[in-house]
Amino acid sequence: KLDNKNVRRMHTAVRLNEVIVEKSHSAALVFLNMPGPPKNESGEENYMEFLEVLTEGLDRVLLVRGGGREVITIYS
């Protein structure tokens, strides 16, 4: 059974991957903001597939996940 929400997410991952590979094909390392994990356990398998599709064809990727709070430092 296909879930339209998951199909849209995977389509988004494929398109994002195409753009990242196109723009970063010669990069030694690609930093990506890691999407948040699913809130329920049933989405874990799809989440890992999403990450695999998102990073496919990239040699070195660093997925960065923040804590949800921005820190601003002002130097004077």
mmCIF file as gemmi writes it, N, C-alpha and C atoms, coordinates in Angstrom:
data_model
loop_
_atom_site.group_PDB
_atom_site.id
_atom_site.type_symbol
_atom_site.label_atom_id
_atom_site.label_alt_id
_atom_site.label_comp_id
_atom_site.label_asym_id
_atom_site.label_entity_id
_atom_site.label_seq_id
_atom_site.pdbx_PDB_ins_code
_atom_site.Cartn_x
_atom_site.Cartn_y
_atom_site.Cartn_z
_atom_site.occupancy
_atom_site.B_iso_or_equiv
_atom_site.pdbx_formal_charge
_atom_site.auth_seq_id
_atom_site.auth_asym_id
_atom_site.pdbx_PDB_model_num
ATOM 1 N N . LYS Axp A 1 ? 0.851 -1.181 0 1 0 ? 1 A 1
ATOM 2 C CA . LYS Axp A 1 ? 0 0 0 1 0 ? 1 A 1
ATOM 3 C C . LYS Axp A 1 ? 0.896 1.244 0 1 0 ? 1 A 1
ATOM 4 N N . LEU Axp A 2 ? 0.679 2.134 -0.946 1 0 ? 2 A 1
ATOM 5 C CA . LEU Axp A 2 ? 1.459 3.359 -1.039 1 0 ? 2 A 1
ATOM 6 C C . LEU Axp A 2 ? 0.851 4.452 -0.175 1 0 ? 2 A 1
ATOM 7 N N . ASP Axp A 3 ? 1.698 5.126 0.543 1 0 ? 3 A 1
ATOM 8 C CA . ASP Axp A 3 ? 1.288 6.26 1.345 1 0 ? 3 A 1
ATOM 9 C C . ASP Axp A 3 ? 1.711 7.521 0.598 1 0 ? 3 A 1
ATOM 10 N N . ASN Axp A 4 ? 0.741 8.347 0.198 1 0 ? 4 A 1
ATOM 11 C CA . ASN Axp A 4 ? 1.035 9.545 -0.596 1 0 ? 4 A 1
ATOM 12 C C . ASN Axp A 4 ? 2.048 10.461 0.076 1 0 ? 4 A 1
ATOM 13 N N . LYS Axp A 5 ? 2.013 10.552 1.391 1 0 ? 5 A 1
ATOM 14 C CA . LYS Axp A 5 ? 2.946 11.402 2.121 1 0 ? 5 A 1
ATOM 15 C C . LYS Axp A 5 ? 4.377 10.891 1.955 1 0 ? 5 A 1
ATOM 16 N N . ASN Axp A 6 ? 4.556 9.571 2.048 1 0 ? 6 A 1
ATOM 17 C CA . ASN Axp A 6 ? 5.886 8.982 1.877 1 0 ? 6 A 1
ATOM 18 C C . ASN Axp A 6 ? 6.368 9.097 0.436 1 0 ? 6 A 1
ATOM 19 N N . VAL Axp A 7 ? 5.473 8.963 -0.518 1 0 ? 7 A 1
ATOM 20 C CA . VAL Axp A 7 ? 5.838 9.106 -1.93 1 0 ? 7 A 1
ATOM 21 C C . VAL Axp A 7 ? 6.329 10.525 -2.191 1 0 ? 7 A 1
ATOM 22 N N . ARG Axp A 8 ? 5.63 11.512 -1.641 1 0 ? 8 A 1
ATOM 23 C CA . ARG Axp A 8 ? 6.059 12.916 -1.803 1 0 ? 8 A 1
ATOM 24 C C . ARG Axp A 8 ? 7.41 13.16 -1.16 1 0 ? 8 A 1
ATOM 25 N N . ARG Axp A 9 ? 7.626 12.594 0.027 1 0 ? 9 A 1
ATOM 26 C CA . ARG Axp A 9 ? 8.921 12.749 0.708 1 0 ? 9 A 1
ATOM 27 C C . ARG Axp A 9 ? 10.048 12.151 -0.107 1 0 ? 9 A 1
ATOM 28 N N . MET Axp A 10 ? 9.83 10.97 -0.667 1 0 ? 10 A 1
ATOM 29 C CA . MET Axp A 10 ? 10.878 10.329 -1.453 1 0 ? 10 A 1
ATOM 30 C C . MET Axp A 10 ? 11.139 11.112 -2.735 1 0 ? 10 A 1
ATOM 31 N N . HIS Axp A 11 ? 10.081 11.648 -3.343 1 0 ? 11 A 1
ATOM 32 C CA . HIS Axp A 11 ? 10.258 12.48 -4.527 1 0 ? 11 A 1
ATOM 33 C C . HIS Axp A 11 ? 11.086 13.721 -4.178 1 0 ? 11 A 1
ATOM 34 N N . THR Axp A 12 ? 10.817 14.302 -3.027 1 0 ? 12 A 1
ATOM 35 C CA . THR Axp A 12 ? 11.585 15.452 -2.556 1 0 ? 12 A 1
ATOM 36 C C . THR Axp A 12 ? 13.043 15.069 -2.347 1 0 ? 12 A 1
ATOM 37 N N . ALA Axp A 13 ? 13.288 13.908 -1.743 1 0 ? 13 A 1
ATOM 38 C CA . ALA Axp A 13 ? 14.66 13.452 -1.506 1 0 ? 13 A 1
ATOM 39 C C . ALA Axp A 13 ? 15.4 13.246 -2.82 1 0 ? 13 A 1
ATOM 40 N N . VAL Axp A 14 ? 14.739 12.679 -3.812 1 0 ? 14 A 1
ATOM 41 C CA . VAL Axp A 14 ? 15.361 12.456 -5.123 1 0 ? 14 A 1
ATOM 42 C C . VAL Axp A 14 ? 15.719 13.787 -5.765 1 0 ? 14 A 1
ATOM 43 N N . ARG Axp A 15 ? 14.795 14.727 -5.746 1 0 ? 15 A 1
ATOM 44 C CA . ARG Axp A 15 ? 15.051 16.029 -6.367 1 0 ? 15 A 1
ATOM 45 C C . ARG Axp A 15 ? 16.145 16.794 -5.627 1 0 ? 15 A 1
ATOM 46 N N . LEU Axp A 16 ? 16.105 16.783 -4.299 1 0 ? 16 A 1
ATOM 47 C CA . LEU Axp A 16 ? 17.155 17.429 -3.514 1 0 ? 16 A 1
ATOM 48 C C . LEU Axp A 16 ? 18.518 16.813 -3.818 1 0 ? 16 A 1
ATOM 49 N N . ASN Axp A 17 ? 18.561 15.498 -3.893 1 0 ? 17 A 1
ATOM 50 C CA . ASN Axp A 17 ? 19.809 14.804 -4.213 1 0 ? 17 A 1
ATOM 51 C C . ASN Axp A 17 ? 20.342 15.242 -5.569 1 0 ? 17 A 1
ATOM 52 N N . GLU Axp A 18 ? 19.475 15.354 -6.557 1 0 ? 18 A 1
ATOM 53 C CA . GLU Axp A 18 ? 19.902 15.778 -7.892 1 0 ? 18 A 1
ATOM 54 C C . GLU Axp A 18 ? 20.547 17.166 -7.84 1 0 ? 18 A 1
ATOM 55 N N . VAL Axp A 19 ? 19.93 18.074 -7.103 1 0 ? 19 A 1
ATOM 56 C CA . VAL Axp A 19 ? 20.451 19.436 -7.004 1 0 ? 19 A 1
ATOM 57 C C . VAL Axp A 19 ? 21.777 19.451 -6.236 1 0 ? 19 A 1
ATOM 58 N N . ILE Axp A 20 ? 21.847 18.715 -5.13 1 0 ? 20 A 1
ATOM 59 C CA . ILE Axp A 20 ? 23.072 18.676 -4.331 1 0 ? 20 A 1
ATOM 60 C C . ILE Axp A 20 ? 24.217 18.086 -5.141 1 0 ? 20 A 1
ATOM 61 N N . VAL Axp A 21 ? 23.966 16.986 -5.835 1 0 ? 21 A 1
ATOM 62 C CA . VAL Axp A 21 ? 25.019 16.366 -6.652 1 0 ? 21 A 1
ATOM 63 C C . VAL Axp A 21 ? 25.455 17.314 -7.768 1 0 ? 21 A 1
ATOM 64 N N . GLU Axp A 22 ? 24.503 17.984 -8.391 1 0 ? 22 A 1
ATOM 65 C CA . GLU Axp A 22 ? 24.827 18.922 -9.474 1 0 ? 22 A 1
ATOM 66 C C . GLU Axp A 22 ? 25.697 20.075 -8.97 1 0 ? 22 A 1
ATOM 67 N N . LYS Axp A 23 ? 25.33 20.648 -7.834 1 0 ? 23 A 1
ATOM 68 C CA . LYS Axp A 23 ? 26.035 21.821 -7.312 1 0 ? 23 A 1
ATOM 69 C C . LYS Axp A 23 ? 27.312 21.468 -6.556 1 0 ? 23 A 1
ATOM 70 N N . SER Axp A 24 ? 27.418 20.253 -6.038 1 0 ? 24 A 1
ATOM 71 C CA . SER Axp A 24 ? 28.532 19.891 -5.161 1 0 ? 24 A 1
ATOM 72 C C . SER Axp A 24 ? 29.354 18.728 -5.689 1 0 ? 24 A 1
ATOM 73 N N . HIS Axp A 25 ? 29.315 18.497 -7.001 1 0 ? 25 A 1
ATOM 74 C CA . HIS Axp A 25 ? 30.003 17.322 -7.549 1 0 ? 25 A 1
ATOM 75 C C . HIS Axp A 25 ? 31.505 17.323 -7.301 1 0 ? 25 A 1
ATOM 76 N N . SER Axp A 26 ? 32.117 18.503 -7.15 1 0 ? 26 A 1
ATOM 77 C CA . SER Axp A 26 ? 33.557 18.548 -6.926 1 0 ? 26 A 1
ATOM 78 C C . SER Axp A 26 ? 33.924 18.846 -5.473 1 0 ? 26 A 1
ATOM 79 N N . ALA Axp A 27 ? 32.949 18.893 -4.583 1 0 ? 27 A 1
ATOM 80 C CA . ALA Axp A 27 ? 33.217 19.2 -3.173 1 0 ? 27 A 1
ATOM 81 C C . ALA Axp A 27 ? 33.876 18.014 -2.482 1 0 ? 27 A 1
ATOM 82 N N . ALA Axp A 28 ? 34.82 18.306 -1.608 1 0 ? 28 A 1
ATOM 83 C CA . ALA Axp A 28 ? 35.471 17.26 -0.828 1 0 ? 28 A 1
ATOM 84 C C . ALA Axp A 28 ? 34.561 16.766 0.298 1 0 ? 28 A 1
ATOM 85 N N . LEU Axp A 29 ? 33.688 17.644 0.783 1 0 ? 29 A 1
ATOM 86 C CA . LEU Axp A 29 ? 32.774 17.303 1.87 1 0 ? 29 A 1
ATOM 87 C C . LEU Axp A 29 ? 31.502 18.125 1.703 1 0 ? 29 A 1
ATOM 88 N N . VAL Axp A 30 ? 30.366 17.502 1.882 1 0 ? 30 A 1
ATOM 89 C CA . VAL Axp A 30 ? 29.075 18.183 1.788 1 0 ? 30 A 1
ATOM 90 C C . VAL Axp A 30 ? 28.422 18.162 3.168 1 0 ? 30 A 1
ATOM 91 N N . PHE Axp A 31 ? 28.057 19.338 3.666 1 0 ? 31 A 1
ATOM 92 C CA . PHE Axp A 31 ? 27.33 19.468 4.931 1 0 ? 31 A 1
ATOM 93 C C . PHE Axp A 31 ? 25.851 19.586 4.615 1 0 ? 31 A 1
ATOM 94 N N . LEU Axp A 32 ? 25.048 18.777 5.28 1 0 ? 32 A 1
ATOM 95 C CA . LEU Axp A 32 ? 23.6 18.841 5.103 1 0 ? 32 A 1
ATOM 96 C C . LEU Axp A 32 ? 22.92 18.941 6.453 1 0 ? 32 A 1
ATOM 97 N N . ASN Axp A 33 ? 21.879 19.746 6.515 1 0 ? 33 A 1
ATOM 98 C CA . ASN Axp A 33 ? 21.052 19.796 7.705 1 0 ? 33 A 1
ATOM 99 C C . ASN Axp A 33 ? 20.236 18.51 7.741 1 0 ? 33 A 1
ATOM 100 N N . MET Axp A 34 ? 20.427 17.734 8.776 1 0 ? 34 A 1
ATOM 101 C CA . MET Axp A 34 ? 19.756 16.435 8.881 1 0 ? 34 A 1
ATOM 102 C C . MET Axp A 34 ? 18.299 16.641 9.282 1 0 ? 34 A 1
ATOM 103 N N . PRO Axp A 35 ? 17.383 16.109 8.483 1 0 ? 35 A 1
ATOM 104 C CA . PRO Axp A 35 ? 15.966 16.242 8.858 1 0 ? 35 A 1
ATOM 105 C C . PRO Axp A 35 ? 15.686 15.501 10.157 1 0 ? 35 A 1
ATOM 106 N N . GLY Axp A 36 ? 14.742 16.021 10.897 1 0 ? 36 A 1
ATOM 107 C CA . GLY Axp A 36 ? 14.396 15.4 12.175 1 0 ? 36 A 1
ATOM 108 C C . GLY Axp A 36 ? 13.866 13.991 12.009 1 0 ? 36 A 1
ATOM 109 N N . PRO Axp A 37 ? 14.13 13.138 12.99 1 0 ? 37 A 1
ATOM 110 C CA . PRO Axp A 37 ? 13.632 11.765 12.916 1 0 ? 37 A 1
ATOM 111 C C . PRO Axp A 37 ? 12.116 11.734 13.054 1 0 ? 37 A 1
ATOM 112 N N . PRO Axp A 38 ? 11.496 10.649 12.595 1 0 ? 38 A 1
ATOM 113 C CA . PRO Axp A 38 ? 10.032 10.546 12.709 1 0 ? 38 A 1
ATOM 114 C C . PRO Axp A 38 ? 9.604 10.475 14.167 1 0 ? 38 A 1
ATOM 115 N N . LYS Axp A 39 ? 8.417 10.966 14.417 1 0 ? 39 A 1
ATOM 116 C CA . LYS Axp A 39 ? 7.899 10.969 15.782 1 0 ? 39 A 1
ATOM 117 C C . LYS Axp A 39 ? 7.344 9.611 16.211 1 0 ? 39 A 1
ATOM 118 N N . ASN Axp A 40 ? 7.012 8.771 15.222 1 0 ? 40 A 1
ATOM 119 C CA . ASN Axp A 40 ? 6.506 7.439 15.565 1 0 ? 40 A 1
ATOM 120 C C . ASN Axp A 40 ? 7.434 6.373 14.981 1 0 ? 40 A 1
ATOM 121 N N . GLU Axp A 41 ? 7.443 5.207 15.585 1 0 ? 41 A 1
ATOM 122 C CA . GLU Axp A 41 ? 8.355 4.132 15.185 1 0 ? 41 A 1
ATOM 123 C C . GLU Axp A 41 ? 8.055 3.586 13.796 1 0 ? 41 A 1
ATOM 124 N N . SER Axp A 42 ? 6.84 3.712 13.333 1 0 ? 42 A 1
ATOM 125 C CA . SER Axp A 42 ? 6.487 3.152 12.026 1 0 ? 42 A 1
ATOM 126 C C . SER Axp A 42 ? 7.195 3.885 10.887 1 0 ? 42 A 1
ATOM 127 N N . GLY Axp A 43 ? 7.659 5.108 11.123 1 0 ? 43 A 1
ATOM 128 C CA . GLY Axp A 43 ? 8.321 5.873 10.08 1 0 ? 43 A 1
ATOM 129 C C . GLY Axp A 43 ? 9.824 5.697 10.028 1 0 ? 43 A 1
ATOM 130 N N . GLU Axp A 44 ? 10.406 4.906 10.933 1 0 ? 44 A 1
ATOM 131 C CA . GLU Axp A 44 ? 11.854 4.762 11.009 1 0 ? 44 A 1
ATOM 132 C C . GLU Axp A 44 ? 12.458 4.177 9.741 1 0 ? 44 A 1
ATOM 133 N N . GLU Axp A 45 ? 11.834 3.162 9.186 1 0 ? 45 A 1
ATOM 134 C CA . GLU Axp A 45 ? 12.36 2.534 7.97 1 0 ? 45 A 1
ATOM 135 C C . GLU Axp A 45 ? 12.348 3.526 6.807 1 0 ? 45 A 1
ATOM 136 N N . ASN Axp A 46 ? 11.262 4.247 6.651 1 0 ? 46 A 1
ATOM 137 C CA . ASN Axp A 46 ? 11.171 5.252 5.589 1 0 ? 46 A 1
ATOM 138 C C . ASN Axp A 46 ? 12.173 6.378 5.803 1 0 ? 46 A 1
ATOM 139 N N . TYR Axp A 47 ? 12.434 6.724 7.052 1 0 ? 47 A 1
ATOM 140 C CA . TYR Axp A 47 ? 13.384 7.784 7.371 1 0 ? 47 A 1
ATOM 141 C C . TYR Axp A 47 ? 14.789 7.403 6.89 1 0 ? 47 A 1
ATOM 142 N N . MET Axp A 48 ? 15.198 6.189 7.156 1 0 ? 48 A 1
ATOM 143 C CA . MET Axp A 48 ? 16.53 5.738 6.735 1 0 ? 48 A 1
ATOM 144 C C . MET Axp A 48 ? 16.614 5.68 5.21 1 0 ? 48 A 1
ATOM 145 N N . GLU Axp A 49 ? 15.564 5.249 4.559 1 0 ? 49 A 1
ATOM 146 C CA . GLU Axp A 49 ? 15.524 5.237 3.09 1 0 ? 49 A 1
ATOM 147 C C . GLU Axp A 49 ? 15.612 6.662 2.556 1 0 ? 49 A 1
ATOM 148 N N . PHE Axp A 50 ? 14.928 7.607 3.2 1 0 ? 50 A 1
ATOM 149 C CA . PHE Axp A 50 ? 14.985 9.007 2.804 1 0 ? 50 A 1
ATOM 150 C C . PHE Axp A 50 ? 16.422 9.517 2.872 1 0 ? 50 A 1
ATOM 151 N N . LEU Axp A 51 ? 17.118 9.214 3.978 1 0 ? 51 A 1
ATOM 152 C CA . LEU Axp A 51 ? 18.513 9.654 4.128 1 0 ? 51 A 1
ATOM 153 C C . LEU Axp A 51 ? 19.424 9.009 3.088 1 0 ? 51 A 1
ATOM 154 N N . GLU Axp A 52 ? 19.192 7.743 2.782 1 0 ? 52 A 1
ATOM 155 C CA . GLU Axp A 52 ? 19.99 7.059 1.762 1 0 ? 52 A 1
ATOM 156 C C . GLU Axp A 52 ? 19.803 7.707 0.392 1 0 ? 52 A 1
ATOM 157 N N . VAL Axp A 53 ? 18.561 8 0.038 1 0 ? 53 A 1
ATOM 158 C CA . VAL Axp A 53 ? 18.278 8.636 -1.254 1 0 ? 53 A 1
ATOM 159 C C . VAL Axp A 53 ? 18.859 10.044 -1.278 1 0 ? 53 A 1
ATOM 160 N N . LEU Axp A 54 ? 18.738 10.763 -0.187 1 0 ? 54 A 1
ATOM 161 C CA . LEU Axp A 54 ? 19.227 12.133 -0.109 1 0 ? 54 A 1
ATOM 162 C C . LEU Axp A 54 ? 20.742 12.212 -0.315 1 0 ? 54 A 1
ATOM 163 N N . THR Axp A 55 ? 21.48 11.217 0.166 1 0 ? 55 A 1
ATOM 164 C CA . THR Axp A 55 ? 22.94 11.262 0.117 1 0 ? 55 A 1
ATOM 165 C C . THR Axp A 55 ? 23.546 10.377 -0.978 1 0 ? 55 A 1
ATOM 166 N N . GLU Axp A 56 ? 22.728 9.761 -1.792 1 0 ? 56 A 1
ATOM 167 C CA . GLU Axp A 56 ? 23.212 8.856 -2.846 1 0 ? 56 A 1
ATOM 168 C C . GLU Axp A 56 ? 24.114 9.601 -3.833 1 0 ? 56 A 1
ATOM 169 N N . GLY Axp A 57 ? 25.252 9.001 -4.151 1 0 ? 57 A 1
ATOM 170 C CA . GLY Axp A 57 ? 26.165 9.573 -5.129 1 0 ? 57 A 1
ATOM 171 C C . GLY Axp A 57 ? 27.107 10.625 -4.564 1 0 ? 57 A 1
ATOM 172 N N . LEU Axp A 58 ? 27.036 10.87 -3.278 1 0 ? 58 A 1
ATOM 173 C CA . LEU Axp A 58 ? 27.932 11.824 -2.625 1 0 ? 58 A 1
ATOM 174 C C . LEU Axp A 58 ? 28.986 11.041 -1.85 1 0 ? 58 A 1
ATOM 175 N N . ASP Axp A 59 ? 30.255 11.366 -2.084 1 0 ? 59 A 1
ATOM 176 C CA . ASP Axp A 59 ? 31.331 10.608 -1.448 1 0 ? 59 A 1
ATOM 177 C C . ASP Axp A 59 ? 31.413 10.844 0.054 1 0 ? 59 A 1
ATOM 178 N N . ARG Axp A 60 ? 31.424 12.107 0.446 1 0 ? 60 A 1
ATOM 179 C CA . ARG Axp A 60 ? 31.541 12.435 1.862 1 0 ? 60 A 1
ATOM 180 C C . ARG Axp A 60 ? 30.441 13.405 2.245 1 0 ? 60 A 1
ATOM 181 N N . VAL Axp A 61 ? 29.65 13.004 3.227 1 0 ? 61 A 1
ATOM 182 C CA . VAL Axp A 61 ? 28.529 13.829 3.681 1 0 ? 61 A 1
ATOM 183 C C . VAL Axp A 61 ? 28.562 13.887 5.204 1 0 ? 61 A 1
ATOM 184 N N . LEU Axp A 62 ? 28.375 15.077 5.734 1 0 ? 62 A 1
ATOM 185 C CA . LEU Axp A 62 ? 28.245 15.25 7.175 1 0 ? 62 A 1
ATOM 186 C C . LEU Axp A 62 ? 26.84 15.773 7.432 1 0 ? 62 A 1
ATOM 187 N N . LEU Axp A 63 ? 26.03 14.959 8.098 1 0 ? 63 A 1
ATOM 188 C CA . LEU Axp A 63 ? 24.668 15.357 8.444 1 0 ? 63 A 1
ATOM 189 C C . LEU Axp A 63 ? 24.71 16.026 9.809 1 0 ? 63 A 1
ATOM 190 N N . VAL Axp A 64 ? 24.218 17.252 9.88 1 0 ? 64 A 1
ATOM 191 C CA . VAL Axp A 64 ? 24.277 18.038 11.104 1 0 ? 64 A 1
ATOM 192 C C . VAL Axp A 64 ? 22.861 18.236 11.619 1 0 ? 64 A 1
ATOM 193 N N . ARG Axp A 65 ? 22.653 17.939 12.885 1 0 ? 65 A 1
ATOM 194 C CA . ARG Axp A 65 ? 21.334 18.109 13.496 1 0 ? 65 A 1
ATOM 195 C C . ARG Axp A 65 ? 21.477 19.023 14.692 1 0 ? 65 A 1
ATOM 196 N N . GLY Axp A 66 ? 20.767 20.131 14.678 1 0 ? 66 A 1
ATOM 197 C CA . GLY Axp A 66 ? 20.83 21.098 15.774 1 0 ? 66 A 1
ATOM 198 C C . GLY Axp A 66 ? 19.861 20.739 16.88 1 0 ? 66 A 1
ATOM 199 N N . GLY Axp A 67 ? 19.972 21.493 17.949 1 0 ? 67 A 1
ATOM 200 C CA . GLY Axp A 67 ? 19.099 21.275 19.099 1 0 ? 67 A 1
ATOM 201 C C . GLY Axp A 67 ? 17.818 22.087 19.042 1 0 ? 67 A 1
ATOM 202 N N . GLY Axp A 68 ? 17.65 22.87 17.967 1 0 ? 68 A 1
ATOM 203 C CA . GLY Axp A 68 ? 16.437 23.646 17.823 1 0 ? 68 A 1
ATOM 204 C C . GLY Axp A 68 ? 16.533 25.051 18.389 1 0 ? 68 A 1
ATOM 205 N N . ARG Axp A 69 ? 17.689 25.4 18.915 1 0 ? 69 A 1
ATOM 206 C CA . ARG Axp A 69 ? 17.88 26.742 19.454 1 0 ? 69 A 1
ATOM 207 C C . ARG Axp A 69 ? 19.034 27.406 18.731 1 0 ? 69 A 1
ATOM 208 N N . GLU Axp A 70 ? 18.809 28.614 18.328 1 0 ? 70 A 1
ATOM 209 C CA . GLU Axp A 70 ? 19.867 29.374 17.67 1 0 ? 70 A 1
ATOM 210 C C . GLU Axp A 70 ? 20.699 30.096 18.723 1 0 ? 70 A 1
ATOM 211 N N . VAL Axp A 71 ? 21.991 30.157 18.484 1 0 ? 71 A 1
ATOM 212 C CA . VAL Axp A 71 ? 22.892 30.879 19.375 1 0 ? 71 A 1
ATOM 213 C C . VAL Axp A 71 ? 23.517 32.003 18.561 1 0 ? 71 A 1
ATOM 214 N N . ILE Axp A 72 ? 23.359 33.206 19.046 1 0 ? 72 A 1
ATOM 215 C CA . ILE Axp A 72 ? 23.925 34.37 18.356 1 0 ? 72 A 1
ATOM 216 C C . ILE Axp A 72 ? 24.967 34.979 19.274 1 0 ? 72 A 1
ATOM 217 N N . THR Axp A 73 ? 26.17 35.121 18.739 1 0 ? 73 A 1
ATOM 218 C CA . THR Axp A 73 ? 27.25 35.729 19.505 1 0 ? 73 A 1
ATOM 219 C C . THR Axp A 73 ? 27.639 37.025 18.824 1 0 ? 73 A 1
ATOM 220 N N . ILE Axp A 74 ? 27.703 38.089 19.583 1 0 ? 74 A 1
ATOM 221 C CA . ILE Axp A 74 ? 28.059 39.393 19.032 1 0 ? 74 A 1
ATOM 222 C C . ILE Axp A 74 ? 29.445 39.761 19.541 1 0 ? 74 A 1
ATOM 223 N N . TYR Axp A 75 ? 30.348 39.975 18.6 1 0 ? 75 A 1
ATOM 224 C CA . TYR Axp A 75 ? 31.698 40.41 18.943 1 0 ? 75 A 1
ATOM 225 C C . TYR Axp A 75 ? 31.776 41.912 18.754 1 0 ? 75 A 1
ATOM 226 N N . SER Axp A 76 ? 32.379 42.612 19.724 1 0 ? 76 A 1
ATOM 227 C CA . SER Axp A 76 ? 32.501 44.077 19.585 1 0 ? 76 A 1
ATOM 228 C C . SER Axp A 76 ? 33.945 44.504 19.551 1 0 ? 76 A 1
